[in-house]
Amino acid sequence: MSSEKTLAEAHTRVRGFASDNYAGICPEAWAALQEANEGHAPSYGEDPWTTRATEALREIFETDCEVFLVYNGTAANALTLAHLCQPYHSIICQSRAHVETDECGAPEFFASGAKLLHVGGAFGKADLSEVERLITARTDIHYPKPKVLSLTQATECGTVYTVAELAALGELARRYGLHVHMDGARFANTVATLGVTPREISWEVGVDVLCLGGTKSGTPAGEAVIFFDRELATEFEYRCKQAGQLASKMRFLAAPLVGILETGAWLRNAEHANTMASLLAQKLTALPGIELAFPCEASAAFVRMPLPLAEYLAERGWHLYDFIGGAYRCMCSWDTTPEDVEALVAEARAWVGRG
């Protein structure tokens, strides 16, 4: 094999910092998927793999929750929010929340008109006082009545809500009769960051429903909608079916989850991604002209850099999202390596050195 070909293959392999969705299936999920492919199994969630996934989540969260599996995060969030609302209700979220900025209006669509209301807050986190101000701003019949507080954990800015912050928001929601929904696409990364048990940042702090991500932890597809308040789950299965989210071969959504949950890979993968993001943030910000836009608390480093540098990296094949006020997102995944990090940093260092 020529040196040019080897270099080209290496150059392609390390280009996955734009999104953790670029990563493949982790070994534990892949092994479980292969095992589930042997022989026949009942359909529509009646298979043993779906049962195992449900039981694993009940064990991890230490509570008798109700679990539903859907294909992706948009469906999980949108259907859950629709289920918690009437069309005349409103959903409060941070202005940069994924349900507002990246769901193509799916929550409002499936909720038949329920409105998303925004609050501010530092580093992507909803400010407690702003949430209360919005809840109490109006109580007349002409205003969409607040019914759900939606929290993104980890946030779109790569930060995490602490246990105390979640407890305060949960108490506020309960005081005013709101349900609490959590978009947990990267919930595992938050557990790893805070060093807490999953229950401490979910149902124990007032979260009614958690949409737990699988793809960011190494599965090919599939998200778990976890109702900690089982009464709220009544007839949710009909909503999933109507929206095209009842998988006929459900075992192929469930098995990868079983693979990462039963082996503990869901948390190990998150810890690794967090470590790589921290390493990347440290090395990039050591270069002149590059600074962190937000604290690096999970699996993403948001950095500000000169536009010519960003353009140079793009020309070299490094695809980084620029979607939050000039900050470029560098996302790490379960399979990011220190060599991958150094490859990106070396490119940036080379550009800086030319100046």
Residue pairs with C-beta under 8 A, 6 or more apart in sequence:
10 343
11 317
12 317
13 340
14 339
14 340
14 343
14 344
15 22
15 317
15 318
15 319
16 22
16 23
16 333
16 336
16 340
17 280
17 318
17 319
17 320
17 330
17 331
17 332
17 336
17 340
17 344
18 319
18 320
18 321
18 329
18 331
19 321
19 331
20 186
20 215
20 216
20 273
20 299
20 331
20 332
20 333
20 334
21 215
21 216
22 333
23 218
23 333
23 334
23 335
23 336
24 335
25 33
25 218
25 219
25 220
25 256
26 217
26 218
26 219
26 259
26 260
26 265
26 269
26 334
26 335
27 265
28 218
28 259
28 260
28 263
28 265
29 218
29 219
29 220
29 255
29 256
29 257
29 259
29 260
29 265
30 256
30 259
31 259
32 49
32 255
32 256
32 258
32 259
33 220
33 252
33 255
33 256
33 259
35 255
36 49
36 251
36 252
36 254
36 255
37 252
41 47
41 48
41 49
41 251
43 248
43 249
43 250
44 246
44 247
44 248
44 250
45 69
45 246
45 247
45 250
45 254
46 250
47 250
47 251
47 254
48 251
49 250
49 251
49 254
49 255
49 258
50 69
50 250
50 251
50 253
50 254
52 254
52 258
52 262
53 67
53 69
53 224
53 254
53 255
53 257
53 258
53 261
54 67
56 257
56 258
56 261
56 262
57 65
57 67
57 212
57 224
57 226
57 261
58 64
58 65
58 67
60 198
60 261
61 198
61 199
61 202
61 203
61 226
61 228
62 197
62 198
62 199
63 199
63 203
63 228
64 230
65 203
65 226
65 227
65 228
65 230
66 226
66 227
66 230
66 233
66 236
67 224
67 225
67 226
67 227
68 224
68 225
68 227
68 233
68 236
68 237
68 240
69 222
69 223
69 224
69 225
69 247
69 250
69 253
69 254
69 257
70 76
70 79
70 222
70 223
70 225
70 240
70 245
70 253
71 221
71 222
71 223
71 245
71 247
71 253
72 215
72 221
72 222
72 223
73 98
73 183
73 185
73 211
73 213
73 215
73 223
74 103
74 104
74 106
75 106
75 223
75 240
75 243
75 245
76 211
76 223
76 224
76 225
77 98
77 99
77 103
77 106
77 107
77 150
77 181
77 183
77 211
78 99
78 103
78 106
78 107
78 109
78 110
78 111
79 110
79 225
79 236
79 239
79 240
79 243
79 245
80 181
80 209
80 211
80 225
81 91
81 99
81 107
81 110
81 111
81 114
81 148
81 150
81 181
82 107
82 110
82 111
82 112
82 114
82 239
83 232
83 236
83 239
84 147
84 148
84 179
84 181
84 208
84 209
84 232
85 91
85 111
85 114
85 147
85 148
86 114
86 147
87 111
87 112
87 113
87 114
88 113
88 114
88 144
88 145
89 111
89 114
89 115
89 144
89 145
89 146
89 147
89 148
90 114
90 115
90 116
90 117
90 144
90 145
90 146
90 147
90 148
91 99
91 107
91 111
91 114
91 115
91 116
91 117
91 146
91 147
91 148
91 149
91 150
91 181
92 117
92 118
92 119
92 126
92 131
92 134
92 135
92 146
92 148
92 149
92 150
92 178
93 99
93 100
93 116
93 117
93 118
93 119
93 126
93 149
93 150
93 151
93 152
94 100
94 118
94 119
94 120
94 121
94 124
94 125
94 126
94 151
94 152
94 155
95 118
95 119
95 120
96 124
96 155
96 156
96 157
96 324
97 124
97 126
97 150
97 151
97 152
97 155
97 156
97 183
98 152
98 156
98 183
98 185
99 107
99 116
99 150
99 152
99 183
100 116
100 118
101 156
101 323
102 156
107 114
107 116
108 114
108 115
108 116
110 243
114 144
114 147
115 144
117 134
117 144
117 146
119 126
119 127
119 130
119 131
119 133
119 134
120 127
120 130
121 127
121 130
123 155
123 157
123 159
123 294
123 295
124 152
124 155
124 156
124 157
124 158
124 159
124 294
125 155
125 159
125 161
125 165
126 149
126 151
126 169
128 165
128 168
128 169
128 172
131 149
131 169
131 172
132 172
132 176
134 146
135 146
135 172
135 176
135 178
136 176
137 143
146 176
146 178
147 177
147 178
147 179
148 178
148 179
148 180
148 181
149 169
149 172
149 173
149 178
149 179
149 180
149 181
150 180
150 181
150 182
150 183
151 161
151 166
151 169
151 180
151 181
151 182
151 183
151 207
152 182
152 183
152 185
153 160
153 161
153 166
153 182
153 183
153 184
153 186
153 187
153 190
153 201
154 160
154 186
154 187
154 189
154 190
154 193
154 297
154 298
154 299
154 300
155 161
156 324
157 293
157 294
157 302
157 324
158 277
158 294
158 295
158 296
158 297
158 298
158 299
158 300
158 301
158 302
158 329
159 294
159 295
159 297
159 298
160 189
160 190
160 193
160 194
160 297
160 298
161 169
161 190
161 201
162 194
163 194
163 196
163 200
163 201
163 205
166 201
166 205
166 206
166 207
167 205
167 206
169 180
169 205
169 206
170 180
170 205
170 206
170 207
171 206
173 179
173 180
173 206
174 206
179 208
179 209
179 229
179 232
180 206
180 207
180 208
180 209
181 207
181 208
181 209
181 210
181 211
182 202
182 207
182 209
182 210
182 211
183 211
184 190
184 210
184 211
184 212
184 213
185 211
185 213
185 215
185 216
185 223
186 213
186 216
186 270
186 298
186 299
187 198
187 201
187 210
187 212
187 213
188 213
188 216
188 217
188 266
188 267
188 269
188 270
189 216
189 270
189 273
189 274
189 298
189 299
190 201
190 298
191 197
191 198
191 201
191 267
191 270
192 267
192 270
192 271
192 274
192 298
193 274
193 297
193 298
194 200
194 201
201 207
202 210
202 226
202 228
203 228
207 228
208 227
208 228
208 229
208 232
209 225
209 226
209 227
209 228
209 229
209 232
210 225
210 226
210 228
211 223
211 224
211 225
211 226
212 223
212 224
212 225
212 226
213 223
214 221
214 222
214 223
214 224
214 256
214 257
214 260
215 221
215 222
215 223
216 299
216 333
217 260
217 265
217 266
217 269
217 270
217 334
218 256
218 260
218 265
218 266
218 269
218 334
219 256
219 257
219 259
219 260
220 256
221 253
221 256
222 253
222 254
222 256
222 257
224 257
225 236
227 233
227 236
237 246
240 246
247 253
259 265
260 266
260 269
265 334
269 334
270 299
270 334
272 334
272 336
273 298
273 299
273 332
273 333
273 334
273 336
274 298
274 299
274 332
276 299
276 332
276 336
276 337
276 338
276 340
276 341
277 296
277 298
277 299
277 300
277 301
277 330
277 331
277 332
278 296
278 301
279 338
279 341
280 301
280 330
280 332
280 341
280 344
280 345
281 292
281 296
281 301
281 303
281 330
283 341
283 342
283 345
284 290
284 301
284 303
284 305
284 330
284 344
284 345
284 348
285 291
285 292
285 303
287 345
287 348
287 349
287 352
288 352
289 305
289 306
289 309
289 352
290 303
290 304
290 305
290 309
290 348
291 303
291 304
292 301
292 302
292 303
292 304
293 302
293 303
293 304
293 324
293 325
293 326
293 327
294 302
294 327
296 302
299 331
299 332
299 333
300 329
300 330
300 331
300 332
301 329
301 330
301 332
302 324
302 327
302 328
302 329
302 330
303 327
303 328
303 330
304 326
304 327
304 328
305 328
305 348
308 351
309 348
309 351
309 352
310 320
310 322
310 328
312 347
312 351
313 320
313 344
313 347
313 348
313 351
314 320
316 347
318 344
318 347
320 328
320 329
320 330
321 328
321 329
321 331
322 328
322 329
323 329
330 344
332 341
